[in-house]
Amino acid sequence: MIIPLIGLVIGALLGIFLPISIPVQYSTYMSVAILAALDSVFGGIRSSIEKTFNIEIFISGFFGNAILAAILTYMGDQLGVPIYYAAIFAFGVRLFQNFAIIRRHIFSSHKS
């Protein structure tokens, strides 16, 4: 469980301190892709806690979710419809559900 957390911290620190700027026209794509990637990271932490972690599922979900979210965003831009809201909603709900399960597991393991 500690390795995904270390990776998350390292990634956040690199994102904060490296001078990378995203053009405004790509900001929606990046925000949806980052949300999808965070959903995968929290899902990986959850599955690690539940002892069901599978690296192939994690990697395919990490990149697959981000790519699918970016494709939905692109299609929505072409159609003039904000389809990316569906991705934001789906990934946001799962992110908070996984966080709640992780939190419950941490607090319940400390009481034993």
Secondary structure, 3 states (H helix, E strand, C coil): CHHHHHHHHHHHHHHHHCCCCCCHHHHHHHHHHHHHHHHHHHHHHHHHHCCCCCHHHHHHHHHHHHHHHHHHHHHHHHHCCCCHHHHHHHHHHHHHHHHHHHHHHHHHHHHC
